[in-house]
Amino acid sequence: MSRAARILVVDDFAAWRDQFRSLLKACPGWNIIGEAPDGQEAIEKAMQMQPDIILLDIGMPVLNGIEAAEIIH
């Protein structure tokens, strides 16, 4: 039996994060392990939590999703 995919949801709009969390919680095999409101926090949480998947918004304050993805990669 395989383990659930560990997902980090990153978006500056809290309503979108809530929507993604609700949708993904209903899917077997998907586990939301954390959320972040900007790219900088996404980097910090990715380092700590080691998610399998990061849903990353592109346009965010502090550090955008493209910059964050390059650093996380």
N, CA, C and O atoms as a CHARMM CRD file, in Angstrom:
* protein
*
  292
    1    1 MET  N      0.84300  -1.17500   0.00000 PROA 1      0.00000
    2    1 MET  CA     0.00000   0.00000   0.00000 PROA 1      0.00000
    3    1 MET  C      0.89200   1.24400   0.00000 PROA 1      0.00000
    4    1 MET  O      1.81000   1.34300   0.81400 PROA 1      0.00000
    5    2 SER  N      0.63300   2.18400  -0.89800 PROA 2      0.00000
    6    2 SER  CA     1.43100   3.40900  -0.96300 PROA 2      0.00000
    7    2 SER  C      0.86300   4.47000  -0.02700 PROA 2      0.00000
    8    2 SER  O     -0.32100   4.46000   0.31000 PROA 2      0.00000
    9    3 ARG  N      1.73300   5.37800   0.38100 PROA 3      0.00000
   10    3 ARG  CA     1.28900   6.44000   1.28900 PROA 3      0.00000
   11    3 ARG  C      0.64200   7.56100   0.48800 PROA 3      0.00000
   12    3 ARG  O      0.82600   7.66100  -0.72500 PROA 3      0.00000
   13    4 ALA  N     -0.11500   8.39900   1.18100 PROA 4      0.00000
   14    4 ALA  CA    -0.77100   9.53700   0.54800 PROA 4      0.00000
   15    4 ALA  C      0.26300  10.56600   0.10600 PROA 4      0.00000
   16    4 ALA  O      1.28700  10.74900   0.76400 PROA 4      0.00000
   17    5 ALA  N     -0.01100  11.24000  -1.01300 PROA 5      0.00000
   18    5 ALA  CA     0.84600  12.32400  -1.47500 PROA 5      0.00000
   19    5 ALA  C      0.71300  13.49700  -0.51100 PROA 5      0.00000
   20    5 ALA  O     -0.39300  13.89900  -0.15000 PROA 5      0.00000
   21    6 ARG  N      1.84900  14.03500  -0.10400 PROA 6      0.00000
   22    6 ARG  CA     1.88200  15.14900   0.85300 PROA 6      0.00000
   23    6 ARG  C      1.92600  16.45900   0.06100 PROA 6      0.00000
   24    6 ARG  O      2.83400  16.67300  -0.74300 PROA 6      0.00000
   25    7 ILE  N      0.93300  17.34200   0.29600 PROA 7      0.00000
   26    7 ILE  CA     0.75200  18.53600  -0.52400 PROA 7      0.00000
   27    7 ILE  C      0.86600  19.80500   0.31200 PROA 7      0.00000
   28    7 ILE  O      0.31700  19.89400   1.41000 PROA 7      0.00000
   29    8 LEU  N      1.59300  20.78700  -0.22800 PROA 8      0.00000
   30    8 LEU  CA     1.68700  22.12300   0.34500 PROA 8      0.00000
   31    8 LEU  C      0.93800  23.06100  -0.60300 PROA 8      0.00000
   32    8 LEU  O      1.23900  23.10500  -1.79600 PROA 8      0.00000
   33    9 VAL  N     -0.03200  23.80800  -0.08100 PROA 9      0.00000
   34    9 VAL  CA    -0.83700  24.73400  -0.88500 PROA 9      0.00000
   35    9 VAL  C     -0.34800  26.15300  -0.62100 PROA 9      0.00000
   36    9 VAL  O     -0.31100  26.60200   0.52400 PROA 9      0.00000
   37   10 VAL  N      0.02800  26.86200  -1.69700 PROA 10     0.00000
   38   10 VAL  CA     0.58100  28.20900  -1.55800 PROA 10     0.00000
   39   10 VAL  C     -0.19400  29.18400  -2.44100 PROA 10     0.00000
   40   10 VAL  O     -0.19600  29.05900  -3.66500 PROA 10     0.00000
   41   11 ASP  N     -0.85000  30.15100  -1.81200 PROA 11     0.00000
   42   11 ASP  CA    -1.58900  31.19000  -2.52600 PROA 11     0.00000
   43   11 ASP  C     -1.79000  32.35800  -1.57600 PROA 11     0.00000
   44   11 ASP  O     -2.05100  32.15200  -0.39000 PROA 11     0.00000
   45   12 ASP  N     -1.67200  33.58100  -2.07900 PROA 12     0.00000
   46   12 ASP  CA    -1.85100  34.74300  -1.21600 PROA 12     0.00000
   47   12 ASP  C     -3.31500  35.02800  -0.89800 PROA 12     0.00000
   48   12 ASP  O     -3.60400  35.81600   0.00200 PROA 12     0.00000
   49   13 PHE  N     -4.22500  34.41400  -1.60500 PROA 13     0.00000
   50   13 PHE  CA    -5.65100  34.62000  -1.38600 PROA 13     0.00000
   51   13 PHE  C     -6.18600  33.46500  -0.53700 PROA 13     0.00000
   52   13 PHE  O     -6.28300  32.33300  -1.01200 PROA 13     0.00000
   53   14 ALA  N     -6.53000  33.75300   0.71200 PROA 14     0.00000
   54   14 ALA  CA    -6.94200  32.71500   1.66800 PROA 14     0.00000
   55   14 ALA  C     -8.13900  31.90100   1.17600 PROA 14     0.00000
   56   14 ALA  O     -8.21800  30.70200   1.44400 PROA 14     0.00000
   57   15 ALA  N     -9.06100  32.52900   0.46800 PROA 15     0.00000
   58   15 ALA  CA   -10.24000  31.80300  -0.02600 PROA 15     0.00000
   59   15 ALA  C     -9.84200  30.71200  -1.01900 PROA 15     0.00000
   60   15 ALA  O    -10.45000  29.64100  -1.03400 PROA 15     0.00000
   61   16 TRP  N     -8.83000  30.97000  -1.84900 PROA 16     0.00000
   62   16 TRP  CA    -8.35500  29.94500  -2.78300 PROA 16     0.00000
   63   16 TRP  C     -7.69000  28.79600  -2.03800 PROA 16     0.00000
   64   16 TRP  O     -7.89200  27.62800  -2.37000 PROA 16     0.00000
   65   17 ARG  N     -6.88600  29.14200  -1.01500 PROA 17     0.00000
   66   17 ARG  CA    -6.26500  28.07100  -0.21200 PROA 17     0.00000
   67   17 ARG  C     -7.33900  27.20500   0.43500 PROA 17     0.00000
   68   17 ARG  O     -7.22700  25.97900   0.44900 PROA 17     0.00000
   69   18 ASP  N     -8.37300  27.83500   0.96700 PROA 18     0.00000
   70   18 ASP  CA    -9.48600  27.08900   1.57700 PROA 18     0.00000
   71   18 ASP  C    -10.15400  26.18500   0.55200 PROA 18     0.00000
   72   18 ASP  O    -10.46900  25.03200   0.84900 PROA 18     0.00000
   73   19 GLN  N    -10.37300  26.70400  -0.65800 PROA 19     0.00000
   74   19 GLN  CA   -11.02300  25.93100  -1.72300 PROA 19     0.00000
   75   19 GLN  C    -10.17800  24.71900  -2.10900 PROA 19     0.00000
   76   19 GLN  O    -10.69200  23.60600  -2.21600 PROA 19     0.00000
   77   20 PHE  N     -8.87900  24.94100  -2.31700 PROA 20     0.00000
   78   20 PHE  CA    -7.98800  23.82200  -2.64500 PROA 20     0.00000
   79   20 PHE  C     -7.98100  22.78200  -1.53600 PROA 20     0.00000
   80   20 PHE  O     -8.04500  21.58200  -1.80300 PROA 20     0.00000
   81   21 ARG  N     -7.90300  23.24000  -0.28800 PROA 21     0.00000
   82   21 ARG  CA    -7.90400  22.31300   0.85200 PROA 21     0.00000
   83   21 ARG  C     -9.17500  21.47500   0.85000 PROA 21     0.00000
   84   21 ARG  O     -9.11300  20.25800   1.02500 PROA 21     0.00000
   85   22 SER  N    -10.32000  22.10700   0.65600 PROA 22     0.00000
   86   22 SER  CA   -11.59800  21.38500   0.64900 PROA 22     0.00000
   87   22 SER  C    -11.65700  20.35400  -0.47000 PROA 22     0.00000
   88   22 SER  O    -12.07900  19.21700  -0.25600 PROA 22     0.00000
   89   23 LEU  N    -11.23900  20.75100  -1.65000 PROA 23     0.00000
   90   23 LEU  CA   -11.26600  19.83000  -2.79200 PROA 23     0.00000
   91   23 LEU  C    -10.32400  18.64000  -2.59400 PROA 23     0.00000
   92   23 LEU  O    -10.69300  17.49500  -2.85700 PROA 23     0.00000
   93   24 LEU  N     -9.12200  18.92000  -2.13500 PROA 24     0.00000
   94   24 LEU  CA    -8.12700  17.85400  -2.00900 PROA 24     0.00000
   95   24 LEU  C     -8.38400  16.92500  -0.82900 PROA 24     0.00000
   96   24 LEU  O     -8.03200  15.74600  -0.88400 PROA 24     0.00000
   97   25 LYS  N     -8.98900  17.43900   0.23300 PROA 25     0.00000
   98   25 LYS  CA    -9.31600  16.56800   1.36800 PROA 25     0.00000
   99   25 LYS  C    -10.31000  15.48600   0.97400 PROA 25     0.00000
  100   25 LYS  O    -10.34200  14.41300   1.57600 PROA 25     0.00000
  101   26 ALA  N    -11.11900  15.77000  -0.03700 PROA 26     0.00000
  102   26 ALA  CA   -12.12100  14.80400  -0.49400 PROA 26     0.00000
  103   26 ALA  C    -11.51800  13.70700  -1.38300 PROA 26     0.00000
  104   26 ALA  O    -12.20100  12.74100  -1.72400 PROA 26     0.00000
  105   27 CYS  N    -10.26400  13.85400  -1.74900 PROA 27     0.00000
  106   27 CYS  CA    -9.61100  12.89100  -2.63800 PROA 27     0.00000
  107   27 CYS  C     -8.75800  11.91000  -1.83200 PROA 27     0.00000
  108   27 CYS  O     -7.82800  12.32300  -1.13900 PROA 27     0.00000
  109   28 PRO  N     -9.06900  10.62100  -1.92000 PROA 28     0.00000
  110   28 PRO  CA    -8.22100   9.63700  -1.24000 PROA 28     0.00000
  111   28 PRO  C     -6.80300   9.68400  -1.82800 PROA 28     0.00000
  112   28 PRO  O     -6.62400   9.86900  -3.03200 PROA 28     0.00000
  113   29 GLY  N     -5.83200   9.51700  -0.98100 PROA 29     0.00000
  114   29 GLY  CA    -4.45200   9.50300  -1.45300 PROA 29     0.00000
  115   29 GLY  C     -3.80200  10.87700  -1.49600 PROA 29     0.00000
  116   29 GLY  O     -2.65600  10.99600  -1.93100 PROA 29     0.00000
  117   30 TRP  N     -4.50000  11.91300  -1.05700 PROA 30     0.00000
  118   30 TRP  CA    -3.96500  13.26700  -1.02900 PROA 30     0.00000
  119   30 TRP  C     -4.02600  13.76700   0.40600 PROA 30     0.00000
  120   30 TRP  O     -5.06700  13.64800   1.05300 PROA 30     0.00000
  121   31 ASN  N     -2.94800  14.31700   0.91000 PROA 31     0.00000
  122   31 ASN  CA    -2.87700  14.80000   2.28100 PROA 31     0.00000
  123   31 ASN  C     -2.30000  16.21600   2.29900 PROA 31     0.00000
  124   31 ASN  O     -1.13200  16.41400   1.96600 PROA 31     0.00000
  125   32 ILE  N     -3.11200  17.19700   2.68600 PROA 32     0.00000
  126   32 ILE  CA    -2.64200  18.57400   2.80300 PROA 32     0.00000
  127   32 ILE  C     -1.81800  18.67400   4.08800 PROA 32     0.00000
  128   32 ILE  O     -2.34000  18.49000   5.18800 PROA 32     0.00000
  129   33 ILE  N     -0.53300  18.96500   3.93600 PROA 33     0.00000
  130   33 ILE  CA     0.33500  19.04300   5.12100 PROA 33     0.00000
  131   33 ILE  C      0.60400  20.48200   5.55800 PROA 33     0.00000
  132   33 ILE  O      1.11200  20.71200   6.65500 PROA 33     0.00000
  133   34 GLY  N      0.26700  21.44800   4.70400 PROA 34     0.00000
  134   34 GLY  CA     0.50000  22.83200   5.07800 PROA 34     0.00000
  135   34 GLY  C      0.04300  23.81000   4.02600 PROA 34     0.00000
  136   34 GLY  O     -0.30000  23.44300   2.90200 PROA 34     0.00000
  137   35 GLU  N      0.05000  25.08000   4.42800 PROA 35     0.00000
  138   35 GLU  CA    -0.34200  26.17900   3.55000 PROA 35     0.00000
  139   35 GLU  C      0.60800  27.34000   3.77500 PROA 35     0.00000
  140   35 GLU  O      1.22200  27.45900   4.83500 PROA 35     0.00000
  141   36 ALA  N      0.72300  28.19300   2.76900 PROA 36     0.00000
  142   36 ALA  CA     1.54300  29.39600   2.88700 PROA 36     0.00000
  143   36 ALA  C      0.91600  30.51100   2.05100 PROA 36     0.00000
  144   36 ALA  O      0.33200  30.24300   1.00100 PROA 36     0.00000
  145   37 PRO  N      1.03500  31.77200   2.51500 PROA 37     0.00000
  146   37 PRO  CA     0.44200  32.89700   1.80500 PROA 37     0.00000
  147   37 PRO  C      1.38500  33.63000   0.83700 PROA 37     0.00000
  148   37 PRO  O      0.95400  34.54100   0.13000 PROA 37     0.00000
  149   38 ASP  N      2.65800  33.24000   0.80200 PROA 38     0.00000
  150   38 ASP  CA     3.59700  33.90800  -0.10000 PROA 38     0.00000
  151   38 ASP  C      4.77400  32.97500  -0.39600 PROA 38     0.00000
  152   38 ASP  O      4.94900  31.93300   0.23400 PROA 38     0.00000
  153   39 GLY  N      5.56700  33.39200  -1.37500 PROA 39     0.00000
  154   39 GLY  CA     6.68100  32.56200  -1.81400 PROA 39     0.00000
  155   39 GLY  C      7.75000  32.32600  -0.76900 PROA 39     0.00000
  156   39 GLY  O      8.31400  31.23400  -0.69600 PROA 39     0.00000
  157   40 GLN  N      8.03700  33.33100   0.04000 PROA 40     0.00000
  158   40 GLN  CA     9.06200  33.16600   1.07000 PROA 40     0.00000
  159   40 GLN  C      8.65500  32.11200   2.09200 PROA 40     0.00000
  160   40 GLN  O      9.45500  31.25100   2.46100 PROA 40     0.00000
  161   41 GLU  N      7.41200  32.18600   2.54400 PROA 41     0.00000
  162   41 GLU  CA     6.93200  31.18400   3.50600 PROA 41     0.00000
  163   41 GLU  C      6.84600  29.80400   2.85200 PROA 41     0.00000
  164   41 GLU  O      7.05700  28.78600   3.51000 PROA 41     0.00000
  165   42 ALA  N      6.53600  29.77700   1.55900 PROA 42     0.00000
  166   42 ALA  CA     6.49900  28.50000   0.83000 PROA 42     0.00000
  167   42 ALA  C      7.86300  27.82300   0.87000 PROA 42     0.00000
  168   42 ALA  O      7.95300  26.61200   1.06900 PROA 42     0.00000
  169   43 ILE  N      8.92100  28.60400   0.68000 PROA 43     0.00000
  170   43 ILE  CA    10.28100  28.05400   0.71500 PROA 43     0.00000
  171   43 ILE  C     10.57300  27.48400   2.09700 PROA 43     0.00000
  172   43 ILE  O     11.07500  26.36700   2.22200 PROA 43     0.00000
  173   44 GLU  N     10.26000  28.25100   3.12600 PROA 44     0.00000
  174   44 GLU  CA    10.51200  27.80500   4.49600 PROA 44     0.00000
  175   44 GLU  C      9.74400  26.52000   4.81000 PROA 44     0.00000
  176   44 GLU  O     10.30600  25.57700   5.36700 PROA 44     0.00000
  177   45 LYS  N      8.46100  26.48800   4.45100 PROA 45     0.00000
  178   45 LYS  CA     7.64800  25.30300   4.74800 PROA 45     0.00000
  179   45 LYS  C      8.06400  24.10700   3.90000 PROA 45     0.00000
  180   45 LYS  O      8.01800  22.97100   4.37100 PROA 45     0.00000
  181   46 ALA  N      8.46600  24.34900   2.66300 PROA 46     0.00000
  182   46 ALA  CA     8.91900  23.24700   1.80600 PROA 46     0.00000
  183   46 ALA  C     10.16400  22.59600   2.39500 PROA 46     0.00000
  184   46 ALA  O     10.30300  21.37300   2.36700 PROA 46     0.00000
  185   47 MET  N     11.06700  23.41200   2.92900 PROA 47     0.00000
  186   47 MET  CA    12.28300  22.87900   3.54400 PROA 47     0.00000
  187   47 MET  C     11.95300  22.05900   4.78600 PROA 47     0.00000
  188   47 MET  O     12.53100  20.99400   5.00500 PROA 47     0.00000
  189   48 GLN  N     11.02500  22.55600   5.59600 PROA 48     0.00000
  190   48 GLN  CA    10.64400  21.87400   6.83800 PROA 48     0.00000
  191   48 GLN  C      9.83100  20.61300   6.57200 PROA 48     0.00000
  192   48 GLN  O     10.11300  19.55500   7.13500 PROA 48     0.00000
  193   49 MET  N      8.82500  20.72800   5.71300 PROA 49     0.00000
  194   49 MET  CA     7.81600  19.67200   5.56400 PROA 49     0.00000
  195   49 MET  C      8.12600  18.64800   4.48400 PROA 49     0.00000
  196   49 MET  O      7.58700  17.54200   4.50900 PROA 49     0.00000
  197   50 GLN  N      8.98400  19.00000   3.53800 PROA 50     0.00000
  198   50 GLN  CA     9.35400  18.09900   2.44600 PROA 50     0.00000
  199   50 GLN  C      8.11700  17.51900   1.73400 PROA 50     0.00000
  200   50 GLN  O      7.95200  16.30000   1.69800 PROA 50     0.00000
  201   51 PRO  N      7.25200  18.37000   1.16900 PROA 51     0.00000
  202   51 PRO  CA     6.06100  17.87000   0.48700 PROA 51     0.00000
  203   51 PRO  C      6.41300  17.13800  -0.80500 PROA 51     0.00000
  204   51 PRO  O      7.47600  17.34900  -1.39000 PROA 51     0.00000
  205   52 ASP  N      5.50200  16.27800  -1.23400 PROA 52     0.00000
  206   52 ASP  CA     5.65700  15.60300  -2.52400 PROA 52     0.00000
  207   52 ASP  C      5.22700  16.52900  -3.66400 PROA 52     0.00000
  208   52 ASP  O      5.79300  16.49600  -4.75700 PROA 52     0.00000
  209   53 ILE  N      4.21300  17.35600  -3.38500 PROA 53     0.00000
  210   53 ILE  CA     3.62100  18.25100  -4.38200 PROA 53     0.00000
  211   53 ILE  C      3.42900  19.62700  -3.74400 PROA 53     0.00000
  212   53 ILE  O      3.02900  19.73500  -2.58500 PROA 53     0.00000
  213   54 ILE  N      3.71800  20.67200  -4.51400 PROA 54     0.00000
  214   54 ILE  CA     3.43900  22.03100  -4.05600 PROA 54     0.00000
  215   54 ILE  C      2.53700  22.69200  -5.09500 PROA 54     0.00000
  216   54 ILE  O      2.92900  22.84100  -6.25300 PROA 54     0.00000
  217   55 LEU  N      1.32900  23.08700  -4.68500 PROA 55     0.00000
  218   55 LEU  CA     0.44600  23.87400  -5.54200 PROA 55     0.00000
  219   55 LEU  C      0.82300  25.32200  -5.29100 PROA 55     0.00000
  220   55 LEU  O      0.56800  25.85900  -4.21300 PROA 55     0.00000
  221   56 LEU  N      1.42500  25.94800  -6.27600 PROA 56     0.00000
  222   56 LEU  CA     2.08100  27.23400  -6.08200 PROA 56     0.00000
  223   56 LEU  C      1.50700  28.28700  -7.02200 PROA 56     0.00000
  224   56 LEU  O      1.60500  28.16400  -8.24300 PROA 56     0.00000
  225   57 ASP  N      0.90400  29.32700  -6.43700 PROA 57     0.00000
  226   57 ASP  CA     0.39900  30.46300  -7.20700 PROA 57     0.00000
  227   57 ASP  C      1.58400  31.21500  -7.79200 PROA 57     0.00000
  228   57 ASP  O      2.65200  31.26200  -7.18300 PROA 57     0.00000
  229   58 ILE  N      1.40600  31.79700  -8.95700 PROA 58     0.00000
  230   58 ILE  CA     2.50200  32.53500  -9.58300 PROA 58     0.00000
  231   58 ILE  C      2.61000  33.95200  -9.03300 PROA 58     0.00000
  232   58 ILE  O      3.70000  34.39100  -8.66700 PROA 58     0.00000
  233   59 GLY  N      1.48300  34.67700  -8.96800 PROA 59     0.00000
  234   59 GLY  CA     1.51500  36.07600  -8.55300 PROA 59     0.00000
  235   59 GLY  C      1.23800  36.23900  -7.06800 PROA 59     0.00000
  236   59 GLY  O      0.08500  36.20700  -6.63800 PROA 59     0.00000
  237   60 MET  N      2.29500  36.41300  -6.28600 PROA 60     0.00000
  238   60 MET  CA     2.15500  36.57400  -4.83300 PROA 60     0.00000
  239   60 MET  C      3.10000  37.66100  -4.34500 PROA 60     0.00000
  240   60 MET  O      4.08700  37.98000  -5.00900 PROA 60     0.00000
  241   61 PRO  N      2.79200  38.23600  -3.16600 PROA 61     0.00000
  242   61 PRO  CA     3.70100  39.22800  -2.59700 PROA 61     0.00000
  243   61 PRO  C      4.94500  38.57600  -1.99200 PROA 61     0.00000
  244   61 PRO  O      5.03000  37.35200  -1.89300 PROA 61     0.00000
  245   62 VAL  N      5.87400  39.38200  -1.60300 PROA 62     0.00000
  246   62 VAL  CA     7.14800  39.02000  -0.98100 PROA 62     0.00000
  247   62 VAL  C      8.04900  38.32100  -1.99900 PROA 62     0.00000
  248   62 VAL  O      9.11800  38.83300  -2.33000 PROA 62     0.00000
  249   63 LEU  N      7.63300  37.17200  -2.49100 PROA 63     0.00000
  250   63 LEU  CA     8.39900  36.40800  -3.48000 PROA 63     0.00000
  251   63 LEU  C      7.37900  35.69000  -4.34900 PROA 63     0.00000
  252   63 LEU  O      6.54100  34.95400  -3.82800 PROA 63     0.00000
  253   64 ASN  N      7.43100  35.88600  -5.66700 PROA 64     0.00000
  254   64 ASN  CA     6.41600  35.25900  -6.50500 PROA 64     0.00000
  255   64 ASN  C      6.65200  33.75900  -6.67200 PROA 64     0.00000
  256   64 ASN  O      7.70900  33.24300  -6.30800 PROA 64     0.00000
  257   65 GLY  N      5.66800  33.07200  -7.22000 PROA 65     0.00000
  258   65 GLY  CA     5.72700  31.62300  -7.34100 PROA 65     0.00000
  259   65 GLY  C      6.84100  31.10600  -8.22400 PROA 65     0.00000
  260   65 GLY  O      7.40300  30.04400  -7.96100 PROA 65     0.00000
  261   66 ILE  N      7.16300  31.84400  -9.26600 PROA 66     0.00000
  262   66 ILE  CA     8.24000  31.41000 -10.16400 PROA 66     0.00000
  263   66 ILE  C      9.58300  31.48100  -9.44300 PROA 66     0.00000
  264   66 ILE  O     10.39200  30.55700  -9.52800 PROA 66     0.00000
  265   67 GLU  N      9.81200  32.58600  -8.73400 PROA 67     0.00000
  266   67 GLU  CA    11.06000  32.71900  -7.97400 PROA 67     0.00000
  267   67 GLU  C     11.14800  31.66400  -6.87200 PROA 67     0.00000
  268   67 GLU  O     12.20300  31.07300  -6.64300 PROA 67     0.00000
  269   68 ALA  N     10.02500  31.44000  -6.19500 PROA 68     0.00000
  270   68 ALA  CA     9.99400  30.44000  -5.12400 PROA 68     0.00000
  271   68 ALA  C     10.26800  29.04400  -5.67800 PROA 68     0.00000
  272   68 ALA  O     11.01100  28.26900  -5.07600 PROA 68     0.00000
  273   69 ALA  N      9.66600  28.72500  -6.82600 PROA 69     0.00000
  274   69 ALA  CA     9.86700  27.39800  -7.42900 PROA 69     0.00000
  275   69 ALA  C     11.33600  27.16600  -7.77200 PROA 69     0.00000
  276   69 ALA  O     11.86000  26.07000  -7.56700 PROA 69     0.00000
  277   70 GLU  N     11.99400  28.18900  -8.29000 PROA 70     0.00000
  278   70 GLU  CA    13.41900  28.06100  -8.63800 PROA 70     0.00000
  279   70 GLU  C     14.26500  27.77400  -7.39500 PROA 70     0.00000
  280   70 GLU  O     15.19300  26.96700  -7.43900 PROA 70     0.00000
  281   71 ILE  N     13.93400  28.44400  -6.28700 PROA 71     0.00000
  282   71 ILE  CA    14.68800  28.23100  -5.06500 PROA 71     0.00000
  283   71 ILE  C     14.38000  26.86300  -4.45500 PROA 71     0.00000
  284   71 ILE  O     15.28300  26.16500  -3.99400 PROA 71     0.00000
  285   72 ILE  N     13.10900  26.48900  -4.45600 PROA 72     0.00000
  286   72 ILE  CA    12.70700  25.19600  -3.88700 PROA 72     0.00000
  287   72 ILE  C     13.32000  24.04400  -4.68800 PROA 72     0.00000
  288   72 ILE  O     13.75500  23.04100  -4.12100 PROA 72     0.00000
  289   73 HSD  N     13.34700  24.19800  -5.97800 PROA 73     0.00000
  290   73 HSD  CA    13.87000  23.13900  -6.84900 PROA 73     0.00000
  291   73 HSD  C     15.29600  22.82600  -6.48700 PROA 73     0.00000
  292   73 HSD  O     15.91500  21.95900  -7.10600 PROA 73     0.00000
